[in-house]
Every structure is written in structure tokens, then in C-alpha cells.
Amino acid sequence: MTIDNLTTDGSEFTVDGKRYAGKYHVHIYSGAMVGAQHTSEPHKKLTPSSDVVAKRIRSLQQRLQDLESRKNKIQSTRPAARRQVSRRSQPSRAAVTRRSSRQSQPSRTSVRRPSIRRSPGRSSGGGGY
């Protein structure tokens, strides 16, 4: 996990004892590194030129680690295994269709809805003076 496409003017980092100006990225564990994006090819780590810059880079790394931790917690709480088990325990659509076609069709008699009754002596609303 990285923060990509950062730029420095040469006042923040050194590489091989020389000031570094250009694109860099911050890697979750390795810190500031040369190049706009992290690659699998070997590339150099940048050395912060002050404690302020070093603190900022550590802060960015901590942010990345927090994001990774939250991502891992979310993934570990997903009920993937439970979903698979519950799917197996449910009958297939074909089985449900076969069962329902065997059952007799319900009759189409009308169903009466209960009427709403008001208690005697009460008004149906309005005034209240």
C-alpha cells in the first residue's frame, strides 16, 4: 500500500548524500522512495533531511497502516463461509418449483376485511372546545 505521485523540490530528501528533487511515493513499511509509484523493481529509499519531514513521513505510513488494518478487519468479518453453508442448506429453485407444483392451488374466495368500528359516544373529530 502506497501514497503515490508526490513531488519534492529538493529541500526535503536526500538520496546517496545528494538532494533529491522529483517524484516520490510513500510505502507503508519502507517510507519515502524514489519514483512516482511503487514497482517490483528495486528502487532507492529517500532520507528525510529534517526531523519535521521524517515525522510527516512516519505519519503518512501510520495512516496507511491504519487503512490496511481497517481493510483487514472488514474482510475478516465478512460471512463468506456462512453464506456458503446457508446456500447449501436451502433447497434449489427446481426443488421449490417441483414442491409448489404438487400442492393444490388455493381457492379464489374473497376475503372480507374487518370493518373499523368507533366506540359509541365519541365524536369523529373536529372542535374540542
N, C-alpha and C positions, 0 to 999 in steps of 0.2 A: 504494500500500500504506500502510495507516494502523494506528495503535493507537487504538481508539475508546472512547467513554464514560468518559473520565477526568474527575475533578472537582477543582477547586481552591477553597480557602476565601478567596482574595483576597490571600494573602500571597506567592504565587509569581510572578504575572504582572501586567503592565500592558498596557493597550490604549489608544491615544490619550492616554497620560500618566496614565490613571486605573487604579486597581486593578481587576483582573478577578476576579470570583468566579462560578463556574458550571461548566458542562460544557465540555470541550475535547477535542481529539484531536491526535495527533502524526502528521504527514505525513512520509513517507520522505525527502523533499527539502526541504519548506518548514518543518519543525519544528512547534512548538505553534501551533494555530489555534483560533479561536472555534468553538464548536458541538460536539456530541457525536460527529458523524460528518462525514466529508469529503463535500462535494457539488460539483457542477459550477458552482453559483452562486458569485460572488465572496464571500469572507469574509476577515476580518482575521486577520493573524498576531499572536500574543501575544509580548510581550517579556519574557524572564525577568528577575525582579527581583534575582537574585543569581547569582554565578558557580556556586554549587552547583546551582541549578536549571538553568542553562544547560548544565552538564556532564551532568546527568541526561537532559536532552532530547537532547543530542548522542549519548549512549549508546543511547537508545531508537531514534534514527534509524539508528545503526550496526547495531543488531540487525535492523531492518527491511531494511537494505541487504544484510546477510549472508543473511537468509532469501530475499530476491529472487535473490541470486547463486546460492544452492544450488538454488533452483527452476529457474533458467535452465540450470544445469549438468545437472540431471536431465532436463529437456526436450530438451536438445541431445544427450544420449546415448541417447535412445530410438531404436530402429532402425526408425522408421516407413517410411523409403524402402526399407530392406532387406526389411521384411515384405511390402511391395507387390511387390517383384521376386520374392521367393521364392514368393508366391502365384501369380504368373503362370507361373512355371516348373513348377509342379505340375499334373498333369492334373486335369481336373474329375472330380467324383464320377460323372457319367454315363459318361465315358470309361473310368474304372476299372471300373464295373459292366459295360459292354459287353465289355471285355477279359476280365474274370473269367468272364463267362457263356460265352465262346467256349472257354475252357480246359476240358479234361476234368476231371471230378470225381475226386479221389483215391480209391483203393480203400480199403475199410474193413477192412484186415487188422489183426490185433492186433500190437502192437509189444511185444516182450519187453524187460523191464527187466533190466539186468545184475544178477547176484546179488552180494552182498557176501561176499567170502571173507576169512577170517582166516588169517594165516600159521601153519603148524603149530608147536607147541611153546610158544605163548603162551597164557596164560590169558585168560579173557574178563573179567577184573576181579576185584575183591574183595581180600582180605588183602594181602599185600606184606611180610610180616614176614620 
